[in-house]
Amino acid sequence: MTEHSESSLPCEWCGTAVSQAATRTPRRYCKQSHRQRAYESRRTQRRMQGAAEVALQAVGWPR
Ligand SMILES: [Zn+2]
């Protein structure tokens, strides 16, 4: 009988297996810095999207 007391999830930033501690909240990143990077990139992406939309509105849609 194999016991799987230790599970692991892939880091959402680099894909490295992250061993899960016995806490209720799952760890989704292998390092704190990866968590930070993923968060920042998500934020930047959203900002870039907003900027693109503004640019399109300023230029106007081509007919
Ligand atoms: Zn990572």
N, CA, C, O and the ligand as a Tripos MOL2 file, in Angstrom:
@<TRIPOS>MOLECULE
protein
  253   251    64     0     0
PROTEIN
NO_CHARGES

@<TRIPOS>ATOM
      1 N           0.8490   -1.1940    0.0000 N.3       1 MET1
      2 CA          0.0000    0.0000    0.0000 C.3       1 MET1
      3 C           0.8870    1.2460    0.0000 C.2       1 MET1
      4 O           1.7540    1.4240    0.8560 O.2       1 MET1
      5 N           0.6400    2.0780   -0.9700 N.am      2 THR2
      6 CA          1.4440    3.2990   -1.0600 C.3       2 THR2
      7 C           0.6680    4.4710   -0.4860 C.2       2 THR2
      8 O          -0.4890    4.7150   -0.8270 O.2       2 THR2
      9 N           1.3290    5.1640    0.3700 N.am      3 GLU3
     10 CA          0.6740    6.3200    0.9740 C.3       3 GLU3
     11 C           1.1600    7.5880    0.2930 C.2       3 GLU3
     12 O           2.3610    7.7950    0.1170 O.2       3 GLU3
     13 N           0.2360    8.4110   -0.0770 N.am      4 HIS4
     14 CA          0.6090    9.6640   -0.7250 C.3       4 HIS4
     15 C           0.3460   10.8160    0.2260 C.2       4 HIS4
     16 O          -0.5650   11.6210    0.0360 O.2       4 HIS4
     17 N           1.1560   10.8640    1.2300 N.am      5 SER5
     18 CA          0.9680   11.9450    2.1890 C.3       5 SER5
     19 C           1.5350   13.2470    1.6280 C.2       5 SER5
     20 O           1.0710   14.3390    1.9570 O.2       5 SER5
     21 N           2.5620   13.1040    0.7630 N.am      6 GLU6
     22 CA          3.1640   14.3000    0.1930 C.3       6 GLU6
     23 C           2.7600   14.4240   -1.2580 C.2       6 GLU6
     24 O           3.1490   13.5940   -2.0790 O.2       6 GLU6
     25 N           2.0120   15.4100   -1.5810 N.am      7 SER7
     26 CA          1.6350   15.6400   -2.9700 C.3       7 SER7
     27 C           2.4370   16.8220   -3.4990 C.2       7 SER7
     28 O           3.0290   17.5830   -2.7330 O.2       7 SER7
     29 N           2.4460   16.9550   -4.7860 N.am      8 SER8
     30 CA          3.1570   18.1020   -5.3560 C.3       8 SER8
     31 C           2.3800   18.6400   -6.5480 C.2       8 SER8
     32 O           1.7200   17.9000   -7.2780 O.2       8 SER8
     33 N           2.4810   19.9380   -6.7160 N.am      9 LEU9
     34 CA          1.8370   20.6020   -7.8450 C.3       9 LEU9
     35 C           2.9230   21.3200   -8.6370 C.2       9 LEU9
     36 O           3.9280   21.7430   -8.0660 O.2       9 LEU9
     37 N           2.7340   21.4600   -9.9300 N.am     10 PRO10
     38 CA          3.7300   22.2020  -10.7080 C.3      10 PRO10
     39 C           3.6460   23.6950  -10.4150 C.2      10 PRO10
     40 O           2.5620   24.2640  -10.2820 O.2      10 PRO10
     41 N           4.8160   24.3100  -10.3190 N.am     11 CYS11
     42 CA          4.8750   25.7550  -10.1240 C.3      11 CYS11
     43 C           4.2190   26.4330  -11.3200 C.2      11 CYS11
     44 O           4.5000   26.0730  -12.4630 O.2      11 CYS11
     45 N           3.3660   27.3880  -11.0770 N.am     12 GLU12
     46 CA          2.6410   28.0160  -12.1820 C.3      12 GLU12
     47 C           3.5440   28.9170  -13.0100 C.2      12 GLU12
     48 O           3.1570   29.3690  -14.0870 O.2      12 GLU12
     49 N           4.7450   29.1780  -12.5080 N.am     13 TRP13
     50 CA          5.6450   30.0510  -13.2650 C.3      13 TRP13
     51 C           6.6510   29.2440  -14.0590 C.2      13 TRP13
     52 O           6.8630   29.5230  -15.2390 O.2      13 TRP13
     53 N           7.2870   28.2340  -13.4370 N.am     14 CYS14
     54 CA          8.3630   27.5030  -14.1160 C.3      14 CYS14
     55 C           8.0460   26.0200  -14.2790 C.2      14 CYS14
     56 O           8.7540   25.3270  -15.0100 O.2      14 CYS14
     57 N           7.0180   25.5170  -13.6280 N.am     15 GLY15
     58 CA          6.6260   24.1280  -13.8270 C.3      15 GLY15
     59 C           7.3360   23.1570  -12.9090 C.2      15 GLY15
     60 O           7.0950   21.9530  -12.9890 O.2      15 GLY15
     61 N           8.1970   23.6400  -12.0480 N.am     16 THR16
     62 CA          8.8730   22.7660  -11.1050 C.3      16 THR16
     63 C           7.8720   22.2240  -10.0970 C.2      16 THR16
     64 O           6.9910   22.9440   -9.6280 O.2      16 THR16
     65 N           8.0200   20.9520   -9.7720 N.am     17 ALA17
     66 CA          7.1090   20.3520   -8.8090 C.3      17 ALA17
     67 C           7.2790   21.0180   -7.4520 C.2      17 ALA17
     68 O           8.3880   21.1260   -6.9290 O.2      17 ALA17
     69 N           6.1810   21.4530   -6.9050 N.am     18 VAL18
     70 CA          6.2180   22.1090   -5.6030 C.3      18 VAL18
     71 C           5.6160   21.1610   -4.5790 C.2      18 VAL18
     72 O           4.4310   20.8340   -4.6300 O.2      18 VAL18
     73 N           6.4510   20.7300   -3.6570 N.am     19 SER19
     74 CA          5.9280   19.8270   -2.6320 C.3      19 SER19
     75 C           5.0090   20.6120   -1.7130 C.2      19 SER19
     76 O           5.3320   21.7060   -1.2490 O.2      19 SER19
     77 N           3.8700   20.0190   -1.4710 N.am     20 GLN20
     78 CA          2.8620   20.7200   -0.6840 C.3      20 GLN20
     79 C           3.0630   20.4750    0.7960 C.2      20 GLN20
     80 O           3.1480   19.3330    1.2480 O.2      20 GLN20
     81 N           3.1360   21.5340    1.5240 N.am     21 ALA21
     82 CA          3.2320   21.4120    2.9730 C.3      21 ALA21
     83 C           1.8510   21.0590    3.5150 C.2      21 ALA21
     84 O           0.8450   21.1570    2.8120 O.2      21 ALA21
     85 N           1.8290   20.6550    4.7520 N.am     22 ALA22
     86 CA          0.5600   20.2300    5.3440 C.3      22 ALA22
     87 C          -0.2610   21.4330    5.7790 C.2      22 ALA22
     88 O          -0.6910   21.5380    6.9280 O.2      22 ALA22
     89 N          -0.4650   22.3320    4.8360 N.am     23 THR23
     90 CA         -1.2950   23.4980    5.1190 C.3      23 THR23
     91 C          -2.5550   23.4240    4.2810 C.2      23 THR23
     92 O          -2.6540   22.6210    3.3530 O.2      23 THR23
     93 N          -3.4810   24.2380    4.6030 N.am     24 ARG24
     94 CA         -4.7520   24.2010    3.8700 C.3      24 ARG24
     95 C          -4.6300   24.8800    2.5240 C.2      24 ARG24
     96 O          -5.2820   24.4780    1.5600 O.2      24 ARG24
     97 N          -3.8050   25.9010    2.4520 N.am     25 THR25
     98 CA         -3.6570   26.6020    1.1740 C.3      25 THR25
     99 C          -2.5480   25.9500    0.3690 C.2      25 THR25
    100 O          -1.4240   25.8160    0.8520 O.2      25 THR25
    101 N          -2.8540   25.5450   -0.8480 N.am     26 PRO26
    102 CA         -1.8330   24.9210   -1.7010 C.3      26 PRO26
    103 C          -0.8090   25.9420   -2.1600 C.2      26 PRO26
    104 O          -1.1320   27.1030   -2.4140 O.2      26 PRO26
    105 N           0.4310   25.4890   -2.2620 N.am     27 ARG27
    106 CA          1.4780   26.3870   -2.7610 C.3      27 ARG27
    107 C           1.5290   26.2310   -4.2670 C.2      27 ARG27
    108 O           1.7490   25.1320   -4.7770 O.2      27 ARG27
    109 N           1.3310   27.3050   -4.9630 N.am     28 ARG28
    110 CA          1.2770   27.2270   -6.4260 C.3      28 ARG28
    111 C           2.5840   27.6290   -7.0710 C.2      28 ARG28
    112 O           2.7300   27.5130   -8.2880 O.2      28 ARG28
    113 N           3.5300   28.0940   -6.2930 N.am     29 TYR29
    114 CA          4.8180   28.4970   -6.8510 C.3      29 TYR29
    115 C           5.9370   27.9240   -6.0000 C.2      29 TYR29
    116 O           5.7860   27.7730   -4.7880 O.2      29 TYR29
    117 N           7.0760   27.6000   -6.6430 N.am     30 CYS30
    118 CA          8.1780   26.9790   -5.9200 C.3      30 CYS30
    119 C           8.9310   28.0200   -5.0990 C.2      30 CYS30
    120 O           9.5460   27.6870   -4.0860 O.2      30 CYS30
    121 N           8.8840   29.2610   -5.5280 N.am     31 LYS31
    122 CA          9.5830   30.3070   -4.7880 C.3      31 LYS31
    123 C           8.6780   31.5070   -4.6380 C.2      31 LYS31
    124 O           7.7090   31.6920   -5.3750 O.2      31 LYS31
    125 N           9.0270   32.3110   -3.6600 N.am     32 GLN32
    126 CA          8.2810   33.5510   -3.4610 C.3      32 GLN32
    127 C           8.4550   34.4590   -4.6680 C.2      32 GLN32
    128 O           7.5220   35.1460   -5.0830 O.2      32 GLN32
    129 N           9.6690   34.4530   -5.2290 N.am     33 SER33
    130 CA          9.9460   35.3450   -6.3610 C.3      33 SER33
    131 C           9.1390   34.9300   -7.5860 C.2      33 SER33
    132 O           8.7400   35.7800   -8.3820 O.2      33 SER33
    133 N           8.8960   33.6380   -7.7430 N.am     34 HIS34
    134 CA          8.0970   33.1960   -8.8850 C.3      34 HIS34
    135 C           6.6500   33.6320   -8.7210 C.2      34 HIS34
    136 O           5.9810   33.9900   -9.6900 O.2      34 HIS34
    137 N           6.1920   33.5970   -7.5150 N.am     35 ARG35
    138 CA          4.8400   34.0760   -7.2420 C.3      35 ARG35
    139 C           4.7450   35.5510   -7.6060 C.2      35 ARG35
    140 O           3.7830   36.0030   -8.2280 O.2      35 ARG35
    141 N           5.7720   36.2840   -7.1990 N.am     36 GLN36
    142 CA          5.8010   37.7210   -7.4680 C.3      36 GLN36
    143 C           5.8360   37.9680   -8.9700 C.2      36 GLN36
    144 O           5.1100   38.8170   -9.4870 O.2      36 GLN36
    145 N           6.6900   37.2170   -9.6660 N.am     37 ARG37
    146 CA          6.8320   37.4130  -11.1160 C.3      37 ARG37
    147 C           5.5240   37.1210  -11.8350 C.2      37 ARG37
    148 O           5.1040   37.8820  -12.7070 O.2      37 ARG37
    149 N           4.8900   36.0330  -11.4750 N.am     38 ALA38
    150 CA          3.6350   35.6750  -12.1340 C.3      38 ALA38
    151 C           2.6000   36.7700  -11.8960 C.2      38 ALA38
    152 O           1.8440   37.1330  -12.7970 O.2      38 ALA38
    153 N           2.5810   37.2750  -10.7000 N.am     39 TYR39
    154 CA          1.6340   38.3220  -10.3610 C.3      39 TYR39
    155 C           1.9050   39.5830  -11.1660 C.2      39 TYR39
    156 O           0.9910   40.2000  -11.7130 O.2      39 TYR39
    157 N           3.1900   39.9570  -11.2280 N.am     40 GLU40
    158 CA          3.5610   41.1680  -11.9570 C.3      40 GLU40
    159 C           3.2570   41.0310  -13.4460 C.2      40 GLU40
    160 O           2.7320   41.9560  -14.0660 O.2      40 GLU40
    161 N           3.5880   39.8770  -14.0130 N.am     41 SER41
    162 CA          3.3780   39.6980  -15.4530 C.3      41 SER41
    163 C           1.8890   39.7510  -15.7630 C.2      41 SER41
    164 O           1.4770   40.2770  -16.7960 O.2      41 SER41
    165 N           1.0890   39.2000  -14.8560 N.am     42 ARG42
    166 CA         -0.3590   39.2410  -15.0800 C.3      42 ARG42
    167 C          -0.8320   40.6870  -15.0550 C.2      42 ARG42
    168 O          -1.6690   41.1000  -15.8580 O.2      42 ARG42
    169 N          -0.2810   41.4430  -14.1190 N.am     43 ARG43
    170 CA         -0.6890   42.8400  -13.9920 C.3      43 ARG43
    171 C          -0.2480   43.6300  -15.2160 C.2      43 ARG43
    172 O          -1.0090   44.4350  -15.7530 O.2      43 ARG43
    173 N           0.9810   43.3950  -15.6510 N.am     44 THR44
    174 CA          1.5150   44.1160  -16.8170 C.3      44 THR44
    175 C           0.6940   43.7870  -18.0530 C.2      44 THR44
    176 O           0.3630   44.6720  -18.8420 O.2      44 THR44
    177 N           0.3680   42.5150  -18.2160 N.am     45 GLN45
    178 CA         -0.4180   42.1020  -19.3680 C.3      45 GLN45
    179 C          -1.7320   42.8600  -19.4200 C.2      45 GLN45
    180 O          -2.1540   43.3530  -20.4660 O.2      45 GLN45
    181 N          -2.3610   42.9370  -18.2580 N.am     46 ARG46
    182 CA         -3.6610   43.6050  -18.2270 C.3      46 ARG46
    183 C          -3.4940   45.0720  -18.5920 C.2      46 ARG46
    184 O          -4.3190   45.6500  -19.3000 O.2      46 ARG46
    185 N          -2.4050   45.6680  -18.0940 N.am     47 ARG47
    186 CA         -2.1840   47.0780  -18.3680 C.3      47 ARG47
    187 C          -1.9140   47.2770  -19.8610 C.2      47 ARG47
    188 O          -2.4000   48.2380  -20.4580 O.2      47 ARG47
    189 N          -1.1410   46.3690  -20.4630 N.am     48 MET48
    190 CA         -0.8330   46.4720  -21.8870 C.3      48 MET48
    191 C          -2.1170   46.3480  -22.6950 C.2      48 MET48
    192 O          -2.3210   47.0760  -23.6670 O.2      48 MET48
    193 N          -2.9660   45.4400  -22.2960 N.am     49 GLN49
    194 CA         -4.2430   45.2680  -22.9950 C.3      49 GLN49
    195 C          -5.0340   46.5640  -22.9590 C.2      49 GLN49
    196 O          -5.5760   47.0040  -23.9730 O.2      49 GLN49
    197 N          -5.0930   47.1650  -21.7900 N.am     50 GLY50
    198 CA         -5.8240   48.4120  -21.6480 C.3      50 GLY50
    199 C          -5.2180   49.4910  -22.5280 C.2      50 GLY50
    200 O          -5.9420   50.2630  -23.1570 O.2      50 GLY50
    201 N          -3.8960   49.5490  -22.5770 N.am     51 ALA51
    202 CA         -3.2190   50.5490  -23.3860 C.3      51 ALA51
    203 C          -3.5430   50.3330  -24.8520 C.2      51 ALA51
    204 O          -3.7810   51.2960  -25.5810 O.2      51 ALA51
    205 N          -3.5570   49.0870  -25.2960 N.am     52 ALA52
    206 CA         -3.8490   48.7930  -26.7020 C.3      52 ALA52
    207 C          -5.2630   49.2460  -27.0400 C.2      52 ALA52
    208 O          -5.5150   49.7990  -28.1100 O.2      52 ALA52
    209 N          -6.1650   49.0050  -26.1220 N.am     53 GLU53
    210 CA         -7.5440   49.4100  -26.3870 C.3      53 GLU53
    211 C          -7.6490   50.9210  -26.5090 C.2      53 GLU53
    212 O          -8.3490   51.4400  -27.3790 O.2      53 GLU53
    213 N          -6.9460   51.6170  -25.6300 N.am     54 VAL54
    214 CA         -6.9570   53.0780  -25.6780 C.3      54 VAL54
    215 C          -6.3810   53.5610  -26.9960 C.2      54 VAL54
    216 O          -6.9160   54.4800  -27.6160 O.2      54 VAL54
    217 N          -5.2700   52.9310  -27.4310 N.am     55 ALA55
    218 CA         -4.6180   53.3240  -28.6820 C.3      55 ALA55
    219 C          -5.5760   53.1200  -29.8500 C.2      55 ALA55
    220 O          -5.6780   53.9700  -30.7330 O.2      55 ALA55
    221 N          -6.2680   52.0010  -29.8480 N.am     56 LEU56
    222 CA         -7.2090   51.7230  -30.9380 C.3      56 LEU56
    223 C          -8.3200   52.7660  -30.9630 C.2      56 LEU56
    224 O          -8.7410   53.2270  -32.0240 O.2      56 LEU56
    225 N          -8.7760   53.1180  -29.7880 N.am     57 GLN57
    226 CA         -9.8500   54.1080  -29.7320 C.3      57 GLN57
    227 C          -9.3590   55.4560  -30.2520 C.2      57 GLN57
    228 O         -10.0930   56.1650  -30.9390 O.2      57 GLN57
    229 N          -8.1010   55.8130  -29.9190 N.am     58 ALA58
    230 CA         -7.5350   57.0870  -30.3490 C.3      58 ALA58
    231 C          -7.3950   57.1140  -31.8670 C.2      58 ALA58
    232 O          -7.7020   58.1200  -32.5060 O.2      58 ALA58
    233 N          -6.9320   56.0080  -32.4390 N.am     59 VAL59
    234 CA         -6.7200   55.9410  -33.8900 C.3      59 VAL59
    235 C          -8.0550   55.8130  -34.6230 C.2      59 VAL59
    236 O          -8.2580   56.3870  -35.6930 O.2      59 VAL59
    237 N          -8.9440   55.0530  -34.0230 N.am     60 GLY60
    238 CA        -10.2150   54.8060  -34.6860 C.3      60 GLY60
    239 C         -10.1390   53.5450  -35.5310 C.2      60 GLY60
    240 O          -9.0830   53.2260  -36.0770 O.2      60 GLY60
    241 N         -11.2060   52.8540  -35.6380 N.am     61 TRP61
    242 CA        -11.1970   51.6220  -36.3950 C.3      61 TRP61
    243 C         -11.1320   51.9320  -37.8950 C.2      61 TRP61
    244 O         -11.8310   52.8180  -38.3870 O.2      61 TRP61
    245 N         -10.2880   51.1950  -38.6070 N.am     62 PRO62
    246 CA        -10.2150   51.4130  -40.0710 C.3      62 PRO62
    247 C         -11.4820   50.9070  -40.7640 C.2      62 PRO62
    248 O         -12.0420   49.8840  -40.3710 O.2      62 PRO62
    249 N         -11.9140   51.6010  -41.7590 N.am     63 ARG63
    250 CA        -13.1270   51.2080  -42.4730 C.3      63 ARG63
    251 C         -12.7890   50.6210  -43.8350 C.2      63 ARG63
    252 O         -13.6880   50.2330  -44.5800 O.2      63 ARG63
    253 ZN          8.9030   28.2250   -9.9610 Zn       64 ZN64
@<TRIPOS>BOND
     1     1     2 1
     2     2     3 1
     3     3     4 2
     4     3     5 am
     5     5     6 1
     6     6     7 1
     7     7     8 2
     8     7     9 am
     9     9    10 1
    10    10    11 1
    11    11    12 2
    12    11    13 am
    13    13    14 1
    14    14    15 1
    15    15    16 2
    16    15    17 am
    17    17    18 1
    18    18    19 1
    19    19    20 2
    20    19    21 am
    21    21    22 1
    22    22    23 1
    23    23    24 2
    24    23    25 am
    25    25    26 1
    26    26    27 1
    27    27    28 2
    28    27    29 am
    29    29    30 1
    30    30    31 1
    31    31    32 2
    32    31    33 am
    33    33    34 1
    34    34    35 1
    35    35    36 2
    36    35    37 am
    37    37    38 1
    38    38    39 1
    39    39    40 2
    40    39    41 am
    41    41    42 1
    42    42    43 1
    43    43    44 2
    44    43    45 am
    45    45    46 1
    46    46    47 1
    47    47    48 2
    48    47    49 am
    49    49    50 1
    50    50    51 1
    51    51    52 2
    52    51    53 am
    53    53    54 1
    54    54    55 1
    55    55    56 2
    56    55    57 am
    57    57    58 1
    58    58    59 1
    59    59    60 2
    60    59    61 am
    61    61    62 1
    62    62    63 1
    63    63    64 2
    64    63    65 am
    65    65    66 1
    66    66    67 1
    67    67    68 2
    68    67    69 am
    69    69    70 1
    70    70    71 1
    71    71    72 2
    72    71    73 am
    73    73    74 1
    74    74    75 1
    75    75    76 2
    76    75    77 am
    77    77    78 1
    78    78    79 1
    79    79    80 2
    80    79    81 am
    81    81    82 1
    82    82    83 1
    83    83    84 2
    84    83    85 am
    85    85    86 1
    86    86    87 1
    87    87    88 2
    88    87    89 am
    89    89    90 1
    90    90    91 1
    91    91    92 2
    92    91    93 am
    93    93    94 1
    94    94    95 1
    95    95    96 2
    96    95    97 am
    97    97    98 1
    98    98    99 1
    99    99   100 2
   100    99   101 am
   101   101   102 1
   102   102   103 1
   103   103   104 2
   104   103   105 am
   105   105   106 1
   106   106   107 1
   107   107   108 2
   108   107   109 am
   109   109   110 1
   110   110   111 1
   111   111   112 2
   112   111   113 am
   113   113   114 1
   114   114   115 1
   115   115   116 2
   116   115   117 am
   117   117   118 1
   118   118   119 1
   119   119   120 2
   120   119   121 am
   121   121   122 1
   122   122   123 1
   123   123   124 2
   124   123   125 am
   125   125   126 1
   126   126   127 1
   127   127   128 2
   128   127   129 am
   129   129   130 1
   130   130   131 1
   131   131   132 2
   132   131   133 am
   133   133   134 1
   134   134   135 1
   135   135   136 2
   136   135   137 am
   137   137   138 1
   138   138   139 1
   139   139   140 2
   140   139   141 am
   141   141   142 1
   142   142   143 1
   143   143   144 2
   144   143   145 am
   145   145   146 1
   146   146   147 1
   147   147   148 2
   148   147   149 am
   149   149   150 1
   150   150   151 1
   151   151   152 2
   152   151   153 am
   153   153   154 1
   154   154   155 1
   155   155   156 2
   156   155   157 am
   157   157   158 1
   158   158   159 1
   159   159   160 2
   160   159   161 am
   161   161   162 1
   162   162   163 1
   163   163   164 2
   164   163   165 am
   165   165   166 1
   166   166   167 1
   167   167   168 2
   168   167   169 am
   169   169   170 1
   170   170   171 1
   171   171   172 2
   172   171   173 am
   173   173   174 1
   174   174   175 1
   175   175   176 2
   176   175   177 am
   177   177   178 1
   178   178   179 1
   179   179   180 2
   180   179   181 am
   181   181   182 1
   182   182   183 1
   183   183   184 2
   184   183   185 am
   185   185   186 1
   186   186   187 1
   187   187   188 2
   188   187   189 am
   189   189   190 1
   190   190   191 1
   191   191   192 2
   192   191   193 am
   193   193   194 1
   194   194   195 1
   195   195   196 2
   196   195   197 am
   197   197   198 1
   198   198   199 1
   199   199   200 2
   200   199   201 am
   201   201   202 1
   202   202   203 1
   203   203   204 2
   204   203   205 am
   205   205   206 1
   206   206   207 1
   207   207   208 2
   208   207   209 am
   209   209   210 1
   210   210   211 1
   211   211   212 2
   212   211   213 am
   213   213   214 1
   214   214   215 1
   215   215   216 2
   216   215   217 am
   217   217   218 1
   218   218   219 1
   219   219   220 2
   220   219   221 am
   221   221   222 1
   222   222   223 1
   223   223   224 2
   224   223   225 am
   225   225   226 1
   226   226   227 1
   227   227   228 2
   228   227   229 am
   229   229   230 1
   230   230   231 1
   231   231   232 2
   232   231   233 am
   233   233   234 1
   234   234   235 1
   235   235   236 2
   236   235   237 am
   237   237   238 1
   238   238   239 1
   239   239   240 2
   240   239   241 am
   241   241   242 1
   242   242   243 1
   243   243   244 2
   244   243   245 am
   245   245   246 1
   246   246   247 1
   247   247   248 2
   248   247   249 am
   249   249   250 1
   250   250   251 1
   251   251   252 2
@<TRIPOS>SUBSTRUCTURE
     1 MET1         2 RESIDUE 1 A MET
     2 THR2         6 RESIDUE 1 A THR
     3 GLU3        10 RESIDUE 1 A GLU
     4 HIS4        14 RESIDUE 1 A HIS
     5 SER5        18 RESIDUE 1 A SER
     6 GLU6        22 RESIDUE 1 A GLU
     7 SER7        26 RESIDUE 1 A SER
     8 SER8        30 RESIDUE 1 A SER
     9 LEU9        34 RESIDUE 1 A LEU
    10 PRO10       38 RESIDUE 1 A PRO
    11 CYS11       42 RESIDUE 1 A CYS
    12 GLU12       46 RESIDUE 1 A GLU
    13 TRP13       50 RESIDUE 1 A TRP
    14 CYS14       54 RESIDUE 1 A CYS
    15 GLY15       58 RESIDUE 1 A GLY
    16 THR16       62 RESIDUE 1 A THR
    17 ALA17       66 RESIDUE 1 A ALA
    18 VAL18       70 RESIDUE 1 A VAL
    19 SER19       74 RESIDUE 1 A SER
    20 GLN20       78 RESIDUE 1 A GLN
    21 ALA21       82 RESIDUE 1 A ALA
    22 ALA22       86 RESIDUE 1 A ALA
    23 THR23       90 RESIDUE 1 A THR
    24 ARG24       94 RESIDUE 1 A ARG
    25 THR25       98 RESIDUE 1 A THR
    26 PRO26      102 RESIDUE 1 A PRO
    27 ARG27      106 RESIDUE 1 A ARG
    28 ARG28      110 RESIDUE 1 A ARG
    29 TYR29      114 RESIDUE 1 A TYR
    30 CYS30      118 RESIDUE 1 A CYS
    31 LYS31      122 RESIDUE 1 A LYS
    32 GLN32      126 RESIDUE 1 A GLN
    33 SER33      130 RESIDUE 1 A SER
    34 HIS34      134 RESIDUE 1 A HIS
    35 ARG35      138 RESIDUE 1 A ARG
    36 GLN36      142 RESIDUE 1 A GLN
    37 ARG37      146 RESIDUE 1 A ARG
    38 ALA38      150 RESIDUE 1 A ALA
    39 TYR39      154 RESIDUE 1 A TYR
    40 GLU40      158 RESIDUE 1 A GLU
    41 SER41      162 RESIDUE 1 A SER
    42 ARG42      166 RESIDUE 1 A ARG
    43 ARG43      170 RESIDUE 1 A ARG
    44 THR44      174 RESIDUE 1 A THR
    45 GLN45      178 RESIDUE 1 A GLN
    46 ARG46      182 RESIDUE 1 A ARG
    47 ARG47      186 RESIDUE 1 A ARG
    48 MET48      190 RESIDUE 1 A MET
    49 GLN49      194 RESIDUE 1 A GLN
    50 GLY50      198 RESIDUE 1 A GLY
    51 ALA51      202 RESIDUE 1 A ALA
    52 ALA52      206 RESIDUE 1 A ALA
    53 GLU53      210 RESIDUE 1 A GLU
    54 VAL54      214 RESIDUE 1 A VAL
    55 ALA55      218 RESIDUE 1 A ALA
    56 LEU56      222 RESIDUE 1 A LEU
    57 GLN57      226 RESIDUE 1 A GLN
    58 ALA58      230 RESIDUE 1 A ALA
    59 VAL59      234 RESIDUE 1 A VAL
    60 GLY60      238 RESIDUE 1 A GLY
    61 TRP61      242 RESIDUE 1 A TRP
    62 PRO62      246 RESIDUE 1 A PRO
    63 ARG63      250 RESIDUE 1 A ARG
    64 ZN64       253 GROUP 0 **** ****
